[in-house]
Amino acid sequence: MKVVTVSCHVERPLDDRCWRVFNELQALRPHGFEVAALMRPPEPDESETLWLARARIAAARAPFGHHTHWGGAAQARPVGGDPAERVRREAAWLREHGLQPQFFSGGGWYMDESLASALVELGYTDCTGTAFRPDYLPPGAPSLELAEPMWLRVAGGRLLELPATHSLGMAARAALRRRLPRFVHIYFHDTDLVDPRRLRALLIALAAIARRRRPVRLDALTAESETDFVRQLRE
């Protein structure tokens, strides 16, 4: 099975320009892609009312997920405290307001065993793994590297991992090559979309890759009928 799925880390949904271009892209469903929104919950000094209104729009259209920045809007990776506990608090807040995220992605690709166990408790599917190691991470920085979907054994049960395989730039380069992996998960940020050149590159890459891999929603990969998909990729 050869598929491609797409998600966006919606980190600045209260920035009107970022929201406008993301909202338009998600509504467009370019080349058949239903773009999953992995959204960063608001900080105390940000408008909860506006955030919730925009989150509900995104969640009504396509798969919806939870993206955490542990150090605030501008600091993705943890700078102290208990990373898992912050995710639990944010998840409780989302659910109290009627949102039911299915997915999670840790800011700065942060992952540790305690956080993975919390994701099992919350019933999330994780998208924090990557098929590459971001070059800005120092040696030994906690992260999860794998190239294909996989069930992970963690304390409390098992966690389905749907790793990101291609950034926007990597997708644009991959679209020009003859070979692609069987599983392609393209991710980008809402801030990427305000640059017309990057937006154009994304649309060109999606068009090219959609001709070679079947576009699927992120949540199609979590359905019970799709568990064979994970096993097939591991064979």
Beta strands, then each sheet from edge to edge (+ up, - down):
strand 1: 3-10
strand 2: 36-39
strand 3: 64-68
strand 4: 103-106
strand 5: 125-126
strand 6: 150-154
strand 7: 157-161
strand 8: 183-189
strand 9: 214-215
sheet 1: 5+ 4+ 3+ 2+ 1+ 8+
sheet 2: 5+ 4+ 3+ 2+ 1+ 9+
sheet 3: 6+ 7-
end
